[in-house]
Amino acid sequence: MKPNLLKLACVFGLAASTALNALPAAAKEEFKVGIVTFLSGPAAGPFGVPGHQGAELVIEAINAGELPAPYNTPGFAGARLAPIFVDEAGGNTKQVAEYRNLVQKQGVDAVIGYISSGSCLSVAPVAEELKTLTIIPVCGSPRLFEEGGKEYVFRTTGHAVGDGVAAALYVRDKFGDAPAYTGINQNYAWGQDSYKFFDLAMETINPDTKASDNPQFPKLFAGQFGTEISTLSLDKAPLVHSSFWDGDMEAFVLQANVRGFFRQKTFISTLGASAVDRLGKGFPEGVVMGTRGEYGLLVRDMDTPLNRWFVDHYKEKYGEYPLGPSYQYAQSILALKIAMDKAAEAVGGFPGQAQVIDALTGLEWDSFGGRISMTLGGGHQAVHPVGYGITGWNKDSGEPVATDVVFYPANCIMPPEGQSGIEWLEAGMPGASC
Amino acid sequence: MQLLFTILLDGLVYASYLFIVAAGLTIIFGVMKILNVAHGGFYAWGAYTAAYFIGSASEMGFPDWFGFLIIAGSALAVGIVLGLLIERIVLRRLYDHEEILIVLATFGVFLILEDLILLIFGVNPYFAYQPMVALGSVEMGGIFRDVYSLTLFGVALLVAAGSWWMLTRTRWGKLITAVIHDREMALIVGINVRRLFVVTFCAGAVLGALGGAYIAPTVSVAPGFAVDVIVLSFAVVVIGGMGSIPGALIGALLVGLLRALAVHKLPELELFVIFLVMSAVLIVRPEGLFAPAKARKI
């Protein structure tokens, strides 16, 4: 009799917990979200502030129900989002402490943020430990989901493998006869990984284009690149890959441009598009520029209702065009709204965290720049096309433009589920349908 | 041969940059025995002031060469104003305290100067590339070089020659040398050491600000960009011997040339080369290559 009772209790318990899980949580008027981005330091100008502005614009619009259809219902499952903005500057240890503070002291319901790979890799295990929904909008290290599955962490943008493979494909399509390539990347995990991905992708996609034996890895925030520019100038390779993304990108462009570097070399920048707008006419023409997806400069003229709304409202509010990070932060906020609305509809009331996570896993949605699919990392990692274009200057409008823009589909540039970026690239990108 | 010439030129340009930023630090240490961490703040303020006014002057249609006047003006204004304020408000109260306390105070001043920049200039970067673009480029050894960074060499020579002339050929210089040699004896013979301290601190601050103002046209002037400068200039000063101008010159040359060699031939070493030189010098000669001789007190 006793075992049967135990069985009964177990079945009852399981049924009760399933039922509870499916029940709506108590309705909320306010949904508190910690939003982390660089508000100081060298990454604030080109990445952090545009990210902050993108988030702020979309939060205000969603709270007021002013986004274009089909996202024009007010709020997040009806609740108003109350953001708490936190500065990402200060290093990984500080970010972990700030994350704990947000969750344990300030009681946020979710966290959206992290630009630096260092920050997102440090915070992700803590998010799992504290069981808090965390959406990462920018951070580009593929290791985030390669080092074990995540239950609470999502990334709504692609990663550095896609940047590297798409760059190699663009080289094949536009500079197929180039004999060699080299690179200049910052001497830390991001810079080294980025060059490695590009290098491996080039081996498969452009086997006749040889790698230089002297790629440059200057110190992060070095500021002075005179010697590196000399070395690259002496190198016979006409293509130069770079994943510079912050003040270093701007300093390099200023110093190299005056030396005529960009007239002699084809510079392939995976993430330096912020500098194009900042330097305006001072930015050289003919640079191959990426934005890690359908964001910023590459989609500025894309005429969809969502993109038009985003570009126009952003420009009206901040007096400048949205950059890649503006799109990426706005996209994360939008993903949260869609998942919360979807979960609310499923449970018939305000959803709990588990229901929002279920709704976000494997979600597909039309974002401001294009369609995003959460297909990798067990439905937690987004994929989307990644493209490149060539920088130019529109004399009539007095604005920078990108020409010859080509986007490559996600199933051609991202590793399949269950395989790390390096393994996939070293194996010659099996299964890539380009 | 082409490679050797390029390495030599790259090394000299980088050494000039290092010397300009390190000179102010070593002068202040030599006379006042203060390791001035706020040096990075002078550098940043020099850069921001120059970048702001060069940008404004360019918008108002001033010719590009006007930028050079702005650079000199910014260095003088920032150095004298900040130097006087910090010496009067902070350092003057601490001269009788332990050196470590003064270092901490200058660190506090550095943090305040950095936060003031955020408050006044915001987080967006400033650009002031007009003077660099105005000077254009020239072909040397088969590659193009920007004339602006070659002028760094001239500025470094000017700073070195100016400091040498000032210290050895003027009355002020002789007074300073007396203070460096023996502060107590200088006091006893009636030298106004306090006034010398003010002058020295302002001169060091002007040099720090000049480093930032002169570098501004070549970089994106953004928050936090001066932190690295403290480490770099400290390393150069330690190599050369703290307080020695010729030492800073030799230290900058050593690091500049070895770094250029590393970037061209062994890029993996670039990050480490400055500390490699520093460690080697500290092992062989812990006081640095050219530390001024100290009179032993009995």
HADDOCK unambig.tbl for C-alpha pairs under 7 A between the chains (distance, minus, plus):
assign (segid A and resid 40 and name CA) (segid B and resid 123 and name CA) 5.91 0.50 0.50
assign (segid A and resid 40 and name CA) (segid B and resid 223 and name CA) 6.61 0.50 0.50
assign (segid A and resid 41 and name CA) (segid B and resid 223 and name CA) 4.86 0.50 0.50
assign (segid A and resid 41 and name CA) (segid B and resid 224 and name CA) 5.04 0.50 0.50
assign (segid A and resid 42 and name CA) (segid B and resid 222 and name CA) 5.54 0.50 0.50
assign (segid A and resid 42 and name CA) (segid B and resid 223 and name CA) 5.59 0.50 0.50
assign (segid A and resid 42 and name CA) (segid B and resid 224 and name CA) 6.08 0.50 0.50
assign (segid A and resid 42 and name CA) (segid B and resid 225 and name CA) 6.67 0.50 0.50
assign (segid A and resid 44 and name CA) (segid B and resid 123 and name CA) 6.17 0.50 0.50
assign (segid A and resid 45 and name CA) (segid B and resid 123 and name CA) 5.71 0.50 0.50
assign (segid A and resid 45 and name CA) (segid B and resid 124 and name CA) 4.37 0.50 0.50
assign (segid A and resid 45 and name CA) (segid B and resid 125 and name CA) 6.10 0.50 0.50
assign (segid A and resid 216 and name CA) (segid B and resid 267 and name CA) 6.22 0.50 0.50
assign (segid A and resid 217 and name CA) (segid B and resid 267 and name CA) 6.74 0.50 0.50
assign (segid A and resid 219 and name CA) (segid B and resid 271 and name CA) 5.97 0.50 0.50
assign (segid A and resid 223 and name CA) (segid B and resid 219 and name CA) 6.27 0.50 0.50
assign (segid A and resid 226 and name CA) (segid B and resid 10 and name CA) 6.72 0.50 0.50
assign (segid A and resid 227 and name CA) (segid B and resid 10 and name CA) 5.27 0.50 0.50
assign (segid A and resid 227 and name CA) (segid B and resid 260 and name CA) 6.09 0.50 0.50
assign (segid A and resid 227 and name CA) (segid B and resid 263 and name CA) 6.86 0.50 0.50
assign (segid A and resid 228 and name CA) (segid B and resid 263 and name CA) 6.60 0.50 0.50
assign (segid A and resid 231 and name CA) (segid B and resid 264 and name CA) 5.74 0.50 0.50
assign (segid A and resid 233 and name CA) (segid B and resid 143 and name CA) 6.62 0.50 0.50
assign (segid A and resid 247 and name CA) (segid B and resid 220 and name CA) 5.61 0.50 0.50
assign (segid A and resid 250 and name CA) (segid B and resid 219 and name CA) 6.97 0.50 0.50
assign (segid A and resid 250 and name CA) (segid B and resid 220 and name CA) 5.81 0.50 0.50
assign (segid A and resid 251 and name CA) (segid B and resid 218 and name CA) 6.32 0.50 0.50
assign (segid A and resid 251 and name CA) (segid B and resid 219 and name CA) 4.24 0.50 0.50
assign (segid A and resid 251 and name CA) (segid B and resid 220 and name CA) 5.28 0.50 0.50
assign (segid A and resid 254 and name CA) (segid B and resid 218 and name CA) 6.20 0.50 0.50
assign (segid A and resid 254 and name CA) (segid B and resid 219 and name CA) 6.87 0.50 0.50
assign (segid A and resid 255 and name CA) (segid B and resid 218 and name CA) 5.90 0.50 0.50
assign (segid A and resid 258 and name CA) (segid B and resid 133 and name CA) 6.04 0.50 0.50
assign (segid A and resid 258 and name CA) (segid B and resid 136 and name CA) 6.25 0.50 0.50
assign (segid A and resid 258 and name CA) (segid B and resid 137 and name CA) 6.41 0.50 0.50
assign (segid A and resid 258 and name CA) (segid B and resid 146 and name CA) 6.03 0.50 0.50
assign (segid A and resid 259 and name CA) (segid B and resid 137 and name CA) 5.66 0.50 0.50
assign (segid A and resid 259 and name CA) (segid B and resid 144 and name CA) 5.20 0.50 0.50
assign (segid A and resid 259 and name CA) (segid B and resid 145 and name CA) 5.30 0.50 0.50
assign (segid A and resid 259 and name CA) (segid B and resid 146 and name CA) 5.35 0.50 0.50
assign (segid A and resid 260 and name CA) (segid B and resid 144 and name CA) 6.76 0.50 0.50
